[in-house]
Amino acid sequence: MGKIILRLDRIMVERKMSLNELAERVGISNVNLSKIKNNKVTAIRFSTLAAICEVLDCEAGDILEYQKKE
């Protein structure tokens, strides 16, 4: 089975937004956002994903990527 990879770091660079700014605007802690950014989570709430997409003006598919098992 493949896995889902979070590409939040890529979108943040494209939008020129820092971790601190995004965390503040989304309303979550820097620590939790850092875990999301670095793929250290096994789940993400839809409400959090929606808030991130709203702030970054992107679609969920811009952040989530399916990676097939090699």
PyRosetta script that sets phi, psi and omega in degrees:
from pyrosetta import init, pose_from_sequence

init()
pose = pose_from_sequence("MGKIILRLDRIMVERKMSLNELAERVGISNVNLSKIKNNKVTAIRFSTLAAICEVLDCEAGDILEYQKKE")
pose.set_psi(1, 141.4)
pose.set_omega(1, 177.9)
pose.set_phi(2, -78.0)
pose.set_psi(2, -169.1)
pose.set_omega(2, 179.6)
pose.set_phi(3, -145.9)
pose.set_psi(3, 161.9)
pose.set_omega(3, 178.1)
pose.set_phi(4, -94.7)
pose.set_psi(4, 129.9)
pose.set_omega(4, 178.6)
pose.set_phi(5, -110.3)
pose.set_psi(5, 133.7)
pose.set_omega(5, 176.3)
pose.set_phi(6, -90.8)
pose.set_psi(6, 126.5)
pose.set_omega(6, -178.7)
pose.set_phi(7, -109.3)
pose.set_psi(7, 35.6)
pose.set_omega(7, -178.3)
pose.set_phi(8, -60.5)
pose.set_psi(8, -38.4)
pose.set_omega(8, -178.7)
pose.set_phi(9, -58.1)
pose.set_psi(9, -40.0)
pose.set_omega(9, -179.6)
pose.set_phi(10, -64.0)
pose.set_psi(10, -44.7)
pose.set_omega(10, -179.4)
pose.set_phi(11, -67.5)
pose.set_psi(11, -38.9)
pose.set_omega(11, 178.7)
pose.set_phi(12, -61.9)
pose.set_psi(12, -40.5)
pose.set_omega(12, 178.1)
pose.set_phi(13, -64.8)
pose.set_psi(13, -44.6)
pose.set_omega(13, 179.5)
pose.set_phi(14, -60.2)
pose.set_psi(14, -36.7)
pose.set_omega(14, -178.1)
pose.set_phi(15, -90.1)
pose.set_psi(15, -2.7)
pose.set_omega(15, -179.0)
pose.set_phi(16, 54.6)
pose.set_psi(16, 48.0)
pose.set_omega(16, -178.8)
pose.set_phi(17, -117.6)
pose.set_psi(17, 133.2)
pose.set_omega(17, -179.7)
pose.set_phi(18, -81.2)
pose.set_psi(18, 162.4)
pose.set_omega(18, 177.0)
pose.set_phi(19, -59.4)
pose.set_psi(19, -44.9)
pose.set_omega(19, -178.9)
pose.set_phi(20, -62.2)
pose.set_psi(20, -44.4)
pose.set_omega(20, -179.6)
pose.set_phi(21, -64.9)
pose.set_psi(21, -45.5)
pose.set_omega(21, -179.4)
pose.set_phi(22, -64.2)
pose.set_psi(22, -43.8)
pose.set_omega(22, 179.1)
pose.set_phi(23, -58.7)
pose.set_psi(23, -43.9)
pose.set_omega(23, -179.7)
pose.set_phi(24, -64.8)
pose.set_psi(24, -44.7)
pose.set_omega(24, -177.9)
pose.set_phi(25, -70.4)
pose.set_psi(25, -31.5)
pose.set_omega(25, 178.9)
pose.set_phi(26, -81.1)
pose.set_psi(26, -30.7)
pose.set_omega(26, 179.5)
pose.set_phi(27, 92.2)
pose.set_psi(27, 30.4)
pose.set_omega(27, 174.8)
pose.set_phi(28, -126.4)
pose.set_psi(28, 165.3)
pose.set_omega(28, -177.4)
pose.set_phi(29, -72.2)
pose.set_psi(29, 154.8)
pose.set_omega(29, 176.1)
pose.set_phi(30, -58.5)
pose.set_psi(30, -38.9)
pose.set_omega(30, -178.5)
pose.set_phi(31, -62.4)
pose.set_psi(31, -47.8)
pose.set_omega(31, -179.8)
pose.set_phi(32, -65.6)
pose.set_psi(32, -40.8)
pose.set_omega(32, 178.4)
pose.set_phi(33, -65.9)
pose.set_psi(33, -37.7)
pose.set_omega(33, 177.9)
pose.set_phi(34, -62.1)
pose.set_psi(34, -40.1)
pose.set_omega(34, 177.7)
pose.set_phi(35, -63.2)
pose.set_psi(35, -40.4)
pose.set_omega(35, 177.8)
pose.set_phi(36, -64.9)
pose.set_psi(36, -47.6)
pose.set_omega(36, -177.8)
pose.set_phi(37, -59.6)
pose.set_psi(37, -35.8)
pose.set_omega(37, -176.1)
pose.set_phi(38, -99.6)
pose.set_psi(38, 17.3)
pose.set_omega(38, 177.5)
pose.set_phi(39, 57.2)
pose.set_psi(39, 39.8)
pose.set_omega(39, 179.7)
pose.set_phi(40, -103.9)
pose.set_psi(40, 18.4)
pose.set_omega(40, 179.3)
pose.set_phi(41, -119.1)
pose.set_psi(41, 154.3)
pose.set_omega(41, 176.5)
pose.set_phi(42, -105.6)
pose.set_psi(42, -8.6)
pose.set_omega(42, 179.6)
pose.set_phi(43, -153.5)
pose.set_psi(43, 155.2)
pose.set_omega(43, 174.8)
pose.set_phi(44, -141.8)
pose.set_psi(44, 135.5)
pose.set_omega(44, 179.2)
pose.set_phi(45, -69.9)
pose.set_psi(45, 143.2)
pose.set_omega(45, 177.8)
pose.set_phi(46, -60.1)
pose.set_psi(46, -35.9)
pose.set_omega(46, -179.8)
pose.set_phi(47, -64.3)
pose.set_psi(47, -37.8)
pose.set_omega(47, 177.3)
pose.set_phi(48, -68.3)
pose.set_psi(48, -44.8)
pose.set_omega(48, 178.8)
pose.set_phi(49, -61.0)
pose.set_psi(49, -42.1)
pose.set_omega(49, 178.9)
pose.set_phi(50, -63.3)
pose.set_psi(50, -42.0)
pose.set_omega(50, 179.9)
pose.set_phi(51, -64.9)
pose.set_psi(51, -41.7)
pose.set_omega(51, 177.7)
pose.set_phi(52, -62.2)
pose.set_psi(52, -45.7)
pose.set_omega(52, 179.9)
pose.set_phi(53, -62.8)
pose.set_psi(53, -38.5)
pose.set_omega(53, 179.4)
pose.set_phi(54, -64.7)
pose.set_psi(54, -47.4)
pose.set_omega(54, -178.5)
pose.set_phi(55, -65.8)
pose.set_psi(55, -40.8)
pose.set_omega(55, -177.5)
pose.set_phi(56, -87.7)
pose.set_psi(56, -3.4)
pose.set_omega(56, -179.3)
pose.set_phi(57, 52.5)
pose.set_psi(57, 58.7)
pose.set_omega(57, -179.7)
pose.set_phi(58, -142.3)
pose.set_psi(58, 175.0)
pose.set_omega(58, 176.4)
pose.set_phi(59, -98.5)
pose.set_psi(59, 156.6)
pose.set_omega(59, 178.0)
pose.set_phi(60, -56.9)
pose.set_psi(60, -35.5)
pose.set_omega(60, 179.4)
pose.set_phi(61, -66.1)
pose.set_psi(61, -18.5)
pose.set_omega(61, 175.7)
pose.set_phi(62, -74.4)
pose.set_psi(62, -24.1)
pose.set_omega(62, -176.3)
pose.set_phi(63, -100.2)
pose.set_psi(63, -36.2)
pose.set_omega(63, -177.1)
pose.set_phi(64, -95.9)
pose.set_psi(64, 134.9)
pose.set_omega(64, 178.6)
pose.set_phi(65, -136.9)
pose.set_psi(65, 133.8)
pose.set_omega(65, 177.6)
pose.set_phi(66, -89.6)
pose.set_psi(66, 128.8)
pose.set_omega(66, 178.9)
pose.set_phi(67, -116.8)
pose.set_psi(67, 119.4)
pose.set_omega(67, 179.7)
pose.set_phi(68, -68.7)
pose.set_psi(68, 150.1)
pose.set_omega(68, 176.1)
pose.set_phi(69, -71.0)
pose.set_psi(69, 135.7)
pose.set_omega(69, -178.8)
pose.set_phi(70, -83.4)
pose.dump_pdb("model.pdb")
